[in-house]
Amino acid sequence: MRAIFTIAGSTVLAISTLLASSAISANSFNHSPQRDEKKMRANLTREIRHQLLLLPNYSVFDNLQFKIDGDKVTLLGQVARPSLKSDAEHAVKSLEGVAKIDNQIEVLPTSPMDDQLRRAVYQAIYGENALWRYGMSALPSIHIIVNNGNVTLEGVVDNDTDKNLANLRASQVPNVFSVKNNLIVAAGEKKN
């Protein structure tokens, strides 16, 4: 719009600006509550995600998710330590706009065998030359969930090749019964 206004001249610019501002104020009068609600929901989503990422015991071996329904937040996922389930609830409960929490986070059973598999799968995935970059952040983007020898991969990768390679590397770890690959390919990848 700015390019059109500058080409037309200053008189048209003043009239166009006047008309545009009245149209904007009329439009915002009609749709303000809906926009405010969307903005509040986006802010709440961003704040919940931020609070969950800041949890001190949240690691690559945990998977936290949430969904928002009005002022109710449902916490989902799997955690290796029971304290993380309650920490997540307390962190989200204190946020403005949250009236009720439904904590459906699953606490994974304590098992030395699963702990050993977590470490082995971590080394297999993040030790791979093509995948090591996913482990360079404070919280790696590929999460490894182990439940009674069954591995689930959660998170985001850049392309299908990395998704398939992570699945292959996890499948090659001894004593892994199955691998479920829930990795999501980032939207930036071009499909053929």
C-alpha positions in Angstrom: 0.0 0.0 0.0 2.8 2.5 0.8 4.2 2.2 -2.7 0.8 3.0 -4.2 0.4 6.0 -1.9 3.8 7.5 -2.8 3.2 7.2 -6.5 -0.2 8.9 -6.4 1.0 12.1 -4.6 0.6 13.8 -1.3 -3.1 14.9 -1.7 -4.2 11.3 -2.5 -1.9 10.1 0.3 -3.7 12.3 2.8 -7.2 11.2 1.6 -6.1 7.6 1.4 -4.6 7.7 4.9 -7.8 9.3 6.2 -10.0 6.6 4.6 -7.6 3.8 5.6 -7.6 5.0 9.3 -11.4 5.2 9.4 -11.7 1.8 7.8 -9.1 0.4 10.3 -11.0 1.8 13.3 -14.3 0.5 11.9 -12.8 -2.9 11.2 -11.1 -3.1 14.6 -14.4 -2.1 16.2 -16.2 -5.0 14.6 -13.5 -7.7 15.1 -11.6 -6.5 18.2 -12.8 -9.2 20.6 -11.9 -12.0 18.2 -8.5 -10.5 17.5 -7.9 -9.9 21.2 -8.8 -13.5 21.9 -6.5 -14.9 19.2 -3.7 -12.6 20.5 -4.3 -13.7 24.1 -4.3 -17.3 23.1 -1.0 -16.9 21.1 0.6 -15.1 24.1 -0.6 -17.9 26.4 0.7 -20.6 24.1 4.1 -18.8 23.9 4.2 -18.4 27.7 3.3 -22.0 28.5 5.9 -23.2 26.0 8.5 -20.9 27.6 7.7 -22.1 31.2 7.9 -25.7 30.2 11.2 -25.3 28.5 12.6 -23.5 31.6 11.9 -26.5 33.9 15.3 -27.4 35.3 14.8 -31.2 35.0 13.4 -31.2 31.5 15.7 -33.2 29.3 16.1 -35.0 26.0 14.5 -38.1 27.7 11.2 -36.3 28.4 8.4 -35.2 26.1 6.1 -32.4 27.2 3.1 -31.2 25.2 0.0 -29.2 25.9 -3.3 -28.1 24.5 -5.4 -25.1 25.3 -9.2 -25.1 25.5 -10.4 -21.7 26.7 -8.9 -21.2 30.1 -8.2 -25.0 30.6 -4.7 -26.3 29.8 -4.2 -30.1 29.3 -0.6 -31.2 29.9 0.5 -34.3 27.9 3.6 -36.3 27.3 6.0 -38.6 29.1 8.6 -37.9 31.7 11.3 -40.1 33.3 11.1 -38.4 36.7 7.9 -38.0 38.7 9.0 -34.6 40.0 8.9 -33.2 36.4 5.1 -33.9 36.2 4.3 -31.8 39.2 6.8 -29.1 38.3 5.2 -28.7 34.9 1.8 -28.4 36.5 3.0 -25.8 39.0 4.8 -23.7 36.3 1.7 -23.6 34.1 -0.9 -23.1 36.9 0.6 -19.8 37.9 0.2 -18.2 34.5 -2.4 -15.5 33.8 -5.3 -16.9 31.8 -5.1 -20.4 33.1 -8.0 -21.4 35.4 -7.8 -25.2 35.2 -5.1 -27.8 34.6 -5.6 -31.3 33.4 -2.3 -33.1 34.0 -2.2 -36.2 31.8 1.6 -36.5 31.8 2.7 -40.1 32.0 5.5 -40.9 34.4 7.6 -43.6 32.8 8.4 -46.7 35.0 11.8 -46.7 36.7 14.0 -49.2 35.1 17.8 -49.6 35.0 17.4 -51.3 31.6 15.5 -48.3 30.2 18.1 -45.9 31.6 20.8 -47.9 29.8 18.8 -47.9 26.6 18.2 -44.1 26.9 22.0 -43.5 27.0 22.7 -46.0 24.2 20.0 -44.5 21.9 21.3 -41.0 22.7 24.8 -42.0 21.7 23.6 -43.7 18.6 21.6 -40.7 17.4 23.7 -37.8 18.5 27.0 -39.6 17.7 26.0 -39.8 14.1 27.8 -37.2 12.0 24.7 -36.2 10.1 22.6 -35.8 13.3 25.0 -34.3 15.9 23.8 -30.7 15.1 20.4 -31.5 16.7 22.1 -32.1 20.0 24.0 -28.7 20.1 21.3 -26.7 21.8 20.6 -26.7 25.6 17.6 -28.9 24.9 18.2 -31.1 21.8 15.4 -31.2 19.3 15.2 -35.0 19.1 13.7 -36.4 22.3 14.2 -40.1 23.2 11.4 -41.7 25.2 12.0 -45.2 26.4 9.2 -47.3 28.0 10.0 -50.9 28.8 12.4 -51.3 25.9 10.2 -49.5 23.4 11.6 -46.3 22.0 9.6 -43.3 20.7 11.4 -40.4 18.9 9.7 -37.0 19.4 10.7 -33.6 18.1 11.6 -31.8 14.9 14.2 -32.4 12.3 15.1 -30.5 9.1 14.3 -33.2 6.5 13.0 -36.7 5.8 16.6 -38.0 5.5 17.4 -37.0 9.1 14.1 -38.4 10.3 14.8 -41.8 8.7 18.4 -41.8 9.8 17.4 -41.2 13.5 14.9 -44.0 13.2 17.6 -46.3 11.7 20.2 -45.4 14.4 17.7 -46.0 17.2 16.6 -49.4 15.7 20.2 -50.6 15.6 20.7 -50.3 19.4 20.8 -53.7 21.0 17.8 -54.6 23.3 15.5 -52.1 21.7 12.2 -53.9 21.1 10.6 -51.3 18.8 11.0 -47.8 17.5 8.1 -45.4 16.9 9.2 -42.4 14.9 7.1 -39.3 15.7 9.6 -36.9 14.4 8.2 -34.0 12.5 9.9 -32.6 9.4 10.2 -28.8 9.6 7.9 -26.9 7.3 10.8 -25.5 5.3 11.6 -28.7 3.4 10.5 -28.8 -0.2 8.5 -31.8 -1.3 8.8 -33.3 -4.8 
